[in-house]
């Protein structure tokens, strides 16, 4: 496995230029440093204790695999809570490839933990704009990979699929968008007649507006402090 130091020379190397593998020889990922995986796993385990609802869903439905056949392009903030979601999707039968929706918000240790667990993760804190689109493209187009769903935050993955991958866009069964910005972009696409796949507006759902929008910001502030 890759055991990079924290030297200035190593930090200057873009993760997309590094050849890294996890402890099982899996290398279909690009993260800052796979050696941070153990630290990230501890953060994920803490998040699991704080997310009893999704953990109960995982336990209840994992044997039935209700998401079997779902091949998801994910583009969201990558933190411990997102990792719980990603691993739950996998437990319920989905396969995923995941990138970050923000160049600054990725928790590198969490991305490393997901890579160590065998997930194709393409994200690190401090991506350049070129890196950002490279990571999204790696999630859209890969060998033996035909995505059929998009889980998006901000609309970048959705727009990239529709704009640059017309053949893949025909395979997409649906889009889930969780942000105000992303939903606005979907409405623009729909108005112009370019939204060719069903899209779900999660941002305006009751559970989002009455719970997440009201309380999660407060919790995030406390986490940051």
C-alpha positions as CSV (number, residue, x, y, z in Angstrom):
1,X,0.0,0.0,0.0
2,X,1.0,3.6,-0.4
3,X,2.7,5.1,2.6
4,X,3.5,8.7,1.6
5,X,5.3,11.0,4.0
6,X,3.9,14.5,4.7
7,X,6.9,16.2,3.0
8,X,6.6,19.2,0.8
9,X,7.7,17.1,-2.2
10,X,4.9,14.7,-1.6
11,X,2.3,17.4,-1.1
12,X,3.3,18.9,-4.5
13,X,2.3,15.7,-6.3
14,X,-1.3,15.7,-7.4
15,X,-3.2,12.6,-6.2
16,X,-4.2,11.9,-9.8
17,X,-0.5,11.4,-10.6
18,X,0.2,9.0,-7.7
19,X,-0.1,5.2,-8.1
20,X,-1.7,4.1,-4.9
21,X,-3.3,0.8,-3.9
22,X,-5.2,-0.3,-0.8
23,X,-4.2,-3.2,1.4
24,X,-6.0,-5.6,-1.0
25,X,-4.4,-4.3,-4.2
26,X,-7.3,-2.2,-5.3
27,X,-6.2,0.9,-7.1
28,X,-9.2,2.4,-8.8
29,X,-9.3,5.6,-6.8
30,X,-7.5,8.9,-6.3
31,X,-7.2,10.3,-2.8
32,X,-4.6,12.4,-1.0
33,X,-3.0,9.6,1.0
34,X,-4.3,6.0,1.4
35,X,-2.2,5.7,4.6
36,X,-4.8,8.0,6.4
37,X,-7.5,5.3,6.0
38,X,-7.4,4.1,9.7
39,X,-8.1,7.6,11.0
40,X,-10.9,8.1,8.5
41,X,-12.5,4.8,9.5
42,X,-12.7,5.9,13.1
43,X,-14.5,9.1,12.0
44,X,-16.9,7.0,10.0
45,X,-17.6,4.7,13.0
46,X,-18.4,7.8,15.1
47,X,-20.7,9.1,12.4
48,X,-22.5,5.8,12.4
49,X,-23.3,6.2,16.1
50,X,-24.8,9.6,15.3
51,X,-26.9,8.4,12.4
52,X,-29.2,5.7,13.9
53,X,-31.9,6.1,11.2
54,X,-29.8,5.2,8.2
55,X,-28.0,2.5,10.2
56,X,-31.4,1.0,11.0
57,X,-32.4,1.1,7.3
58,X,-29.1,-0.6,6.4
59,X,-29.8,-3.4,8.9
60,X,-33.4,-3.8,7.9
61,X,-32.9,-3.9,4.1
62,X,-29.4,-5.2,3.5
63,X,-30.5,-8.8,3.0
64,X,-33.2,-7.8,0.4
65,X,-30.7,-5.7,-1.6
66,X,-33.4,-3.3,-2.9
67,X,-30.8,-1.2,-4.8
68,X,-29.4,-4.2,-6.7
69,X,-28.7,-3.1,-10.3
70,X,-28.3,0.6,-9.3
71,X,-25.0,2.1,-10.7
72,X,-24.7,5.5,-9.1
73,X,-22.5,8.4,-10.0
74,X,-22.1,10.4,-6.8
75,X,-21.0,14.0,-6.6
76,X,-21.4,15.4,-3.1
77,X,-19.3,16.7,-0.2
78,X,-17.2,13.8,1.1
79,X,-17.2,13.6,4.8
80,X,-17.8,11.0,7.5
81,X,-21.6,11.3,7.1
82,X,-21.5,10.9,3.4
83,X,-19.3,7.9,3.9
84,X,-22.1,6.3,5.9
85,X,-24.5,7.0,3.1
86,X,-22.1,5.5,0.5
87,X,-21.5,2.4,2.5
88,X,-25.3,2.0,3.1
89,X,-26.0,2.3,-0.7
90,X,-23.4,-0.5,-1.2
91,X,-24.9,-2.7,1.5
92,X,-28.3,-2.3,-0.2
93,X,-27.0,-3.5,-3.5
94,X,-25.8,-0.4,-5.4
95,X,-22.4,0.1,-7.0
96,X,-21.0,3.6,-6.9
97,X,-18.3,5.8,-8.2
98,X,-17.9,9.1,-6.2
99,X,-16.4,12.5,-6.6
100,X,-16.5,15.7,-4.5
101,X,-18.9,18.6,-5.4
102,X,-16.6,21.1,-3.7
103,X,-12.8,21.5,-4.1
104,X,-12.3,22.4,-0.5
105,X,-14.7,20.3,1.6
106,X,-13.3,16.8,1.2
107,X,-12.1,15.1,4.4
108,X,-8.9,13.4,3.0
109,X,-8.9,10.7,5.8
110,X,-12.5,9.8,5.0
111,X,-11.8,9.5,1.3
112,X,-8.8,7.3,2.1
113,X,-11.0,5.1,4.3
114,X,-13.5,4.6,1.5
115,X,-10.7,3.8,-0.9
116,X,-9.4,1.2,1.6
117,X,-12.9,-0.3,1.7
118,X,-12.8,-0.7,-2.1
119,X,-14.8,2.2,-3.3
120,X,-13.8,4.1,-6.4
121,X,-13.4,7.6,-4.8
122,X,-11.9,10.5,-6.7
123,X,-11.5,13.4,-4.3
124,X,-9.1,15.4,-2.2
125,X,-9.1,18.7,-0.4
126,X,-7.7,21.5,-2.5
127,X,-8.4,20.3,-6.0
128,X,-7.8,22.6,-8.9
129,X,-10.6,23.2,-11.4
130,X,-8.9,20.8,-13.8
131,X,-8.7,18.2,-11.0
132,X,-12.4,18.7,-10.2
133,X,-13.6,17.9,-13.6
134,X,-11.1,15.0,-14.0
135,X,-12.5,13.4,-10.9
136,X,-16.1,13.8,-12.1
137,X,-15.1,12.3,-15.5
138,X,-13.5,9.3,-13.8
139,X,-16.8,8.7,-12.1
140,X,-18.8,9.0,-15.3
141,X,-16.7,7.0,-17.7
142,X,-14.7,3.9,-16.6
143,X,-14.0,0.4,-17.9
144,X,-16.9,-2.0,-17.4
145,X,-19.0,0.8,-16.0
146,X,-22.5,1.9,-17.2
147,X,-24.0,4.2,-14.7
148,X,-27.8,4.5,-14.5
149,X,-28.3,7.0,-11.7
150,X,-26.9,10.3,-10.5
151,X,-26.8,11.5,-6.9
152,X,-25.8,15.1,-7.2
153,X,-25.1,18.2,-5.1
154,X,-24.9,21.3,-7.2
155,X,-25.6,19.8,-10.6
156,X,-22.1,19.5,-11.9
157,X,-22.2,15.7,-12.5
158,X,-25.6,15.9,-14.1
159,X,-24.6,18.7,-16.5
160,X,-21.4,17.0,-17.4
161,X,-23.2,13.7,-18.3
162,X,-25.8,15.5,-20.3
163,X,-23.2,17.8,-22.0
164,X,-20.3,15.6,-22.7
165,X,-21.6,12.0,-22.6
166,X,-24.7,11.7,-24.7
167,X,-24.5,7.9,-24.9
168,X,-24.2,7.6,-21.2
169,X,-27.0,10.1,-20.6
170,X,-29.4,7.7,-22.4
171,X,-28.7,5.1,-19.8
172,X,-29.6,7.3,-16.8
173,X,-32.9,6.4,-15.2
174,X,-33.0,9.3,-12.8
175,X,-31.2,12.1,-11.0
176,X,-31.4,13.1,-7.4
177,X,-30.4,16.7,-6.6
178,X,-30.1,18.0,-3.0
179,X,-29.0,21.6,-3.3
180,X,-30.8,24.9,-4.2
181,X,-28.2,25.6,-6.9
182,X,-28.5,22.2,-8.5
183,X,-32.3,22.3,-8.5
184,X,-32.3,25.8,-10.1
185,X,-30.0,24.4,-12.8
186,X,-32.4,21.5,-13.4
187,X,-35.3,23.8,-13.8
188,X,-33.3,25.8,-16.4
189,X,-32.5,22.5,-18.3
190,X,-36.2,21.5,-18.1
191,X,-37.4,24.9,-19.4
192,X,-34.9,24.7,-22.3
193,X,-36.1,21.2,-23.1
194,X,-32.7,19.7,-22.3
195,X,-33.6,17.6,-19.2
196,X,-34.0,14.2,-20.8
197,X,-34.1,12.2,-17.6
198,X,-36.4,12.2,-14.6
199,X,-35.1,14.3,-11.8
200,X,-36.0,14.4,-8.1
201,X,-35.9,17.7,-6.2
202,X,-34.7,16.5,-2.8
203,X,-34.0,20.1,-1.7
204,X,-37.7,21.0,-1.5
205,X,-38.8,17.8,0.1
206,X,-40.6,18.1,3.5
207,X,-37.9,16.2,5.4
208,X,-35.2,18.5,3.9
209,X,-36.9,21.8,4.4
210,X,-38.3,21.1,7.9
211,X,-35.4,19.2,9.3
212,X,-32.1,19.4,7.4
213,X,-32.4,23.0,6.5
214,X,-33.5,24.0,10.0
215,X,-31.1,21.9,12.2
216,X,-28.2,20.7,10.2
217,X,-26.6,24.1,9.7
218,X,-26.5,24.5,13.5
219,X,-24.9,21.1,13.9
220,X,-22.4,21.9,11.2
221,X,-21.4,25.1,13.0
222,X,-20.8,23.3,16.2
223,X,-18.7,20.6,14.4
224,X,-16.6,23.4,12.8
225,X,-16.1,25.1,16.2
